[in-house]
């Protein structure tokens, strides 16, 4: 069974906002687990596009389990995780965050009077993330967000691209130990939520599936109770769902104009970003493949490093490293990755 697009949410309020964009809705159940999915259609270019919607419930563990199950069953070309998040910096209620990557901030080693963080990472598909950023500046979205804006929240819906923090706890106070820990170990994160890490870690094992994490800001941590009381979650869910379907309306599905060579290049880049989301030093991959670390700026994101790294490889630069030596080391790390084996 194969459908082009799967959309995942955690909460019912988020799923309801997604389903408002679909018609011809029916319930389908997984043949083994009985998990319920909503199948609907979305009108795109005078055609009805089949879309599957699944709800994972909260926490990264549940998100990972349900993401694996739905990807294995439906084998989509695109998978999106959408919903609400708390704002950490720069954002306002109603804004949208395109999650370039996610940092799992809770993992670490607790010592007598010290905690040494051992963060985990995941990354959205680079091409899809860039497409979302482009759509955020389109006339279509500029006009659409004017219709969505509610005056009791921020005067304008803004879109941001950046890192999202993900853990198993709700951050509801600036004074909490949790919030101080996040500021110390994930100070660059724009938002915080509870499912993105599980979602993107599973997508990491299926690099050929294009994946994207999208969040609507429903509170700013310290005002969570107040914002929930005036309907911020339905508002944020409505905004991020409208953004998603605006994207989908402009998305190219299996574009015939794209050459096989370009498809292979895109797939190669996606695999690098997803298997090594921290960049060229992740698992020591670049050094092990005889690459020169000094030739690539390490002050950028993992994706930024891979952009420069693949450029150097195409120019036969980067040290003694080659595509073949890099692939050999990748297969040592991920010997059973089907997408990697196909390259």
N, C-alpha and C positions, 0 to 999 in steps of 0.2 A: 504494500500500500504506500503510495507516495502523494503528498500534497506539497504545493510550493511554499506555503507559509504556515508556521505555527506561532501562536502568541500565548505567552504564559503570564499569569498574574498570581499574586499571593492572596489578596483579599477579595471578598465578594463585591465590595464597592468598586474595586478596580475592574473586575470582570464585567460588571454591569455597564461600565463606561465603554468598554471595548465592544460589547455586544450591541450597543446602540448603532454601530456602524454596519452591522451585518443584517442581511435578510435571509429568508428561507432557512431558518435555524432548525436543526434537528440534533438530538442527543445520540452519540455513539459511545459504546462501551468497549473498553479493552477486553479482548477475548479471554485473557487469563486472569487479570486482576480485577476486572469490572470497573476500573477507573472511568469516570464519565468525562467525555469531551463534547464540546459544542461545535458542530460543523455548520458553517454559514457561508454566504457568498457576499462578495464586495464588488460593486460595479466599477470596472476600470476599462476605459477606452471602449465602451459599449460591449464589454464582455464581463461575464460573471466569474470572478476569481474565487476558488475554494480556499477557505481559511479554517484552521482548527484552533480552538481556544481551550486552554487547560488552566486549571487553578491548582497551585502547588501547596497552599497554606504557607504560614510563616516559617522562618528559620532556613539557614543555608542547607541543613541536612535534608529537609523536606524538598527544597528547591532542587537539590542535586538528584534525589531519587526520582522525582517526577519529570525532570528534564531528560534524564537518561531513558526513562520509559517511553516518553512521547517521541523522542528522536529515533529510537529504535523501531517504533511501530509505524510512524508516518514518514520517516526519512525525508524531511523537508529540505528545500533549497535555502530557505531563510527561517531563522527563529529569533523572536524578540521577547524580552522580558520587560514588562511595563508596570508601573505602579507609583506609589507615593514614597517619599523619603523626607527625612528631617534635614533642614539646611544647616550647614556648618560655617560657611564663609561666602561672602559676595552675593548670595542669592536671596530672593524674597518669596513669600508664599505665592504659589501659582506659576513660578518660573519652571523651566524645563532644563534638566541636566542630561546631556548625551554622555554616557559613561565610556570614556576611552578605555579605562581600565578600572580595576577594583582592587582594594587592598584589604585583606583579612587581618585585622589588627589584634585579635585576641590570642592567637597562638604564641607561646613563649615558654620560658623556664622560670619558675618561681624559686628564688633563693631566700635565705634568712631575712634579709631586709632589702631585697632587690628583685626586680622582674626584668628579665632579658627577653625582649620581643623577638619572635621568629615569624615575621609576617608571611602570609601567603598572597599570591597574586593571580589575577585573571585579566584577560584582555578581550574587548570586542573586536570584531573584524575591522581591519583598517579601512577597506574600501567602503564598507557600510557606514562606519563612523564618519568618514569624510563626506559621504553622500548626505547624511543627516545634517551635518554642519552647513553644507551648501543649501539644503532645503530651508534651513532656518533663516537664510537671507533672501529667500525667493519672494517674489511679489505675492504668490499664492498664500504663503504663511503669514506674511505681513498683514494681508487683508483679513485672513481667517482669525488671527489672534485678537483683532479689534472687536470681533463679535463675541469672543470668549471672556474678555476682561470684565471682572466685577469690581465695582468701586470700593467695596468694603475691604478689599485686599490691595495689593500694589497697583499703581495706576497703569502699569504696562507689564505684559508677559515677556520676560527675557529668556533667551536660550544660552546655555553655557556648555562648554565642552571640557571635560576634565575627569579627575579621579573621584571615585565614590568609595567610602569606607563601608565595610560590611562585617557584621558580627551577630551574635545571638542575643544581645541585650538591647532594650530600648533606652536611648539616651534622652532623658527628660529634664536635665538640670545642668546649668553651666558649672555648678559647684560640686557635682558628683565626681567621684574618683574615676569613673568611666570617661567622663568628658575630658578630664585633665589628661588621662592616658591617651586619648585620641589626639588631643592637641600636641602632645609630646611626640607621638609616633606616626601620626598621619595628618600633619598640619596642613598639607596641600589639598586634602580632600574637600570637595565642595558640598557633599551631602553624606548622610549616613542612613543605612538600611540593613535588612536582615536576610536577603536572599541572593544578592548579586554574585557573591563569591561561589556559592554552590552551583549556580547556573553557569557561570563562565568557566569554572573548573571542569565541568562535564563537557562543555563546548570545546575545551582545549583538546579533548581526546578525539574530536571530530572536526578537524580544521577545514574540511571542504564545505561544511555547513556554515553559511554566513550568519553571524550572530551579533546582536546589539542589545545593550542594556540602556533603557530609557527611564528616567524618573521625573515625576512632578513633585515640586516642593510643597508639602502640606503644613509644615510648621518650622519654627526656628529653634527647636529644642526647649528653650526656657518657656515658650508660650504654647506648648503642645495642647494642654487642656483647654485653654481659651480658644485656640484655632479650631480644634475638633468640634467645640460647641457651636461655632458659627458656620460649619459646613466646609471646612478647608479640604478634607479628604475627597469628597465628591468633586469639588472644584479642581483640585490638582489632578485627579483621575481623568476628569473630562478634558483638561488641557493636554495632558500627555497622550491620551488616546487620539485626540484630534490631530496632534502633531504626527503620530505614527501613521494614521491612515492618509494624511496628506502626503507623507513620504511614499507610502505604498502606491498611491495613485500615480506617482512619477517614476516608480522603480522599474528597471528593465529586468524582465525575467527571461533568463536564457537567451540573451541578445544574439541574434544570428550574425550581427556585424562584428562581434568580437572574434578575433582570430584564435586558433588553437594555441598558438605560441603565447599570445597575451593571457589566455586562460591559465596556461601552465605557470607563467610568471606570477600571476595573481595568487594562484594556489600555493606556490612556493613561498611567497611572502606571508600569506596567512598562516601557513604551517609554522614558520619561524616565530611569528608573533605570538601564536597561541601556545606552542610547546615551550617557548622561552620568553615569557612575558616580561621578565626583568631586564632583558636585553642581552648583549653579547657576553656578559660575565655570568649569566645564569648557567649553573652546572659547569662552569668553566669551558663552555662550548667553543668559544672563539679561540682561546689559547690551545685547547686540545686538538683543534683542526689546523694548527700552525698559523693562526692569525696574529697580527700585531695590534695589541690593545691601544697603543699610543696614537694610532692613526684615526681613531673614532672618538668624538667627544662623549664623555660619560655623564655630562650634566643634563642630558635630555632624557625623555621617557624611553622605555624599552622599545617602543615602536620607532621612535626617532632614531635610535641607534641602529635598528635593523634597516631603516631606509638608507642610511649612509653605508652600512655594511654591504647591502646588496648592490648599491651603486659601485662600490670598490670592487666587488667580485666580478661584476660585468666588465670592468676595466682591467681585470687581472691584477688588481692591487690588494692591499690589506695584509701584505706579508707573503708567506709561502702558502697561505690558505687557498683552496680551490673549492668549487662546488662539490666535487667528488669527495674531498677530505671532510668537508662539512657534513655532507649526507652520511658518510661512514660513521662519524661520531654521533649524529642524531639517531641512527639506527641502533647504536650501542645503548643509548638512553631509552629509546622507545622501539624495541624490536618487534612489537606486535601492532604498531600503528598502521592501519590499513592505508590511509591516505599517504603516509610517508613511503610505504613499500611501493606504491604505484608510481612514484616519481622516477 
